[in-house]
Amino acid sequence: MKNIRVVAFDCDGVLFDTEAANWAYYNHILEHFGRPALTADQFAYAHQHTLNESIVYLFGDDESVAAVHAYRQTMDYGGFLKYLKIEPDLAPLLNKIRPQFKTAIATNRTDTVDRLLSEFNLTEYFDLVVTSVDIPRPKPYPDVLLKVLSHFDITSDQALYVGDSPVDAEAAGAAKIPFVAYRNESLLTPYHIENLKELERFLEV
């Protein structure tokens, strides 16, 4: 992969192990509204999709969805940061590949990414952050990755996207960007890694 200029990463499941945080976050909201705790299928959906999509999926009717969004505005996401685990090879990798490669985050998260990066002292490591609020359509549509290409004025073969879910793979495919599957052998791509350090071999650093 000699043409790569930009490495883009999904957030949940790649930069951070966010499973415990997401379980806690959605269960907190469900409990507040007297709903049962997440099932495994509900969590699988919420872990890949946007917050707005997940709330609609979990609550359904417009009145309930509006009430959840109103309640969300009173919540402090800081209470869930203790459940997050940063991927151990992330900072060493970013230190090694920058500034030779530009770095970006392309995620279906909404308004919590800046807080995460600040909390873990990662803000300066990323040249661009694109969330679901920055584009018309979230993943699996390619919009989030097309915005990365446009921002850096590069072609699709000059970017690499690292993700861990089917929606990541589908978005990369639609954007025609080479996709590296992180800890998910079920995803159809020639490129698989089990830790972020392995990404170095694709970047030849």
C-alpha positions, 0 to 999 in steps of 0.5 A: 500500500504505497499510495496511502496518505491518510489513515482513518479509524472507526472509534468504538471497538477500534480506538477504544473498547467501548462495550461496557460503556455503551451497555451502561449508557443505554441501560441507564436510559432504559432504566430511567424510562422504566424499560427492560435492560438491553438484550444482546441483539439490541446492544449489537444494533446500538453498538454499530449505529448512531445514537439517534438510530439506536434510540428510535430502535429502542423506543419506537414512537416519536413521543418517547424518542423526544423524551429520551433526547430531552433527558439526554441533554441533562446527562453527563457522559463523563460518568461513563468514561470510567468504563472505557478502555483505550486500545493499548497500541493506539498511542505508540502507533499514532506516534510512529505514523505521524506526521508521515500519514494524516490521521482521521476518525470516521465514526457513527458517534454523535457528540461525545468524540471530542470528550473522549479524545480530550479525556485520553489526551488524544486530541492532537493525534487526529487531523480530522474527526467526522461524526454522524452529525457532520454528514447527511447519512451515517455508516453504512453509507459512505458519506463519513469517508467521502468527507475524509477524502474531500477534506484531504483532497485525496483519491480513495486509493490514498486512504485506509479505513480501520473498522470492526463492524459490518457497517464499517466494511460496507461504508469503506466498500461504498467509498472504494477505500481499502478496509482493514478489519480489526479483530473481526475475521467475519468481515470480507476484506483481504486485510485483517489485524488483531492489534493496532501495531499490525497496521504498521505492516500495511503502511510499511513503517 
